[in-house]
Amino acid sequence: MATTITGSCLCGGVEYEITAPPLDFVLCHCSRCRKASGSSFAANLIVRPGDLHWRTGAKQVQRWDLPTARSFATATCATCHTPLPHRTRDGTRMIVPAGTLDTDPGLTPRHQIFTTSKARWCIDVEDIPATS
């Protein structure tokens, strides 16, 4: 792992750093994560709350808890609405959207979860031709 992993939102108003190795790196295929990410799955690092520090813009982070769910929540930048790290409802972990990372976390996803909810159109990207 790099000494510190950094990340930010699209407008640059919120910046954070992770100062210890992540506990996990998962791809979640649940329908809630697909909707929250706007993609076929959410790629998230899992870190301890004490290992994530807001460098700037902490007051711009808006949290939203899905009222009908026991544990689902999201956080976004109040300005650009980029998904941002948020604490789990039980407070034991931070969920860090990997797409907001500015530095290489030094690891790749370790496993996929809720694969029974996987979108039918989601395929391995290695199977899609690449163009510049």
N, C-alpha and C positions, 0 to 999 in steps of 0.2 A: 504494500500500500504506500501511496505517496505520504509524505509527512502529514499533510493536511489536504482533505478533499474540500473543494469549494464549489459553490453553486449560486445561481441567481435567477431572477425572473427576467422576462423578455425586455421590460423597460429599464432594468438595472436598478430599480428603486429598492429592491430587497436583495440582500446578499447574506449568505450563511457559510459556515465552515463546519466540517466534521473532523474531530481531532483524534479519533481512535478508529481501528478497523471496524467496518460494519459487521453486524451479527449475521446478516443474511442478505441475499440479493435474489429476489423472486420475480417471476412473471405471473401475474394474476389474471385469469380469464373470466372471473365472475362478471355477471351482467352489470353490477354496480360500478366496478372498476372500468369496464369498457365504456360506460356512459360518462363517467367522471373524466376519463382520459381522452375520450373522443376517438379511440383507436381500438384495435382488436384485443389488446391486453394492456395492463399497466405494468411497467417495469419499475420496481421499487427496491431501494435499499432499506434495510431495517437497522436502526442504530439505537443506542441507549440515549435517553433524553439529555443526560449530562455531557454527551459527546457532540451534540449539535449546538452551535452558538450563532446567534444572529449578528452579523457584522454591521449591517445597516437595514433600516426599514422595518424593523420588527412590528411597529405600530400599523404598518400597511398590510399585515397578514390578517386575512379574514377567514375565520373558521366557520364551517357549516356541518352540523350533525344531522344525518338523515333521521327524521323523527320515527320512521317505521322500522328502523333497524336497531338491533341491540348494540352494534359496535361500529357501524360505518360512518366515517367523517371525511371531510376534505378541507383543504385550506387553499386560498388563492391570494394573489396580489390584488389589492383594492384598485389599483390603477390599470394594469394590463391583463388581469385575471389568469395569469400563469399559475398552474397547480404548484403548490409549495409544500415543504415538509410540515407535518402536523403530528401531534402526540395522539397515541391511541386513547380511547375513552378511559381505559383503566390506568393510563398514565405510565405504563411500563416500557413503552417503545415509541420511537419516532418513525413515521413512514416518510421516506424521502423519494419523491418522483425522480427517477434516474435521468429523465430528459432535461432536468434543470441543472445537472452537474456541469461545471466549467472545467474540471480537471478529471483525469482518468482515475476511477476508484481503485484500479489495480486488481479487479476481479470481474468475472462475468457472471451472469445469472446462474444460480446453483440448481434451481428447480422451478417447475411450473405448478401453480395451484389452481383449483377449481376448473380443471380441464374438461370436466363433463359439461360445463357451461360455455366451452369454447365456441366462438362464432364459426359457423360452417364455412364461411369464405376465408377464414384465417389459414394460411398455408405457410410452410417454411420459406422464409425469404430467400434462402439459397436456391430455391427452385424457380425464382423469377429472374429473367435476364436483366443484367445491369446495363445502364447507359450513363454516359457522362453527363 
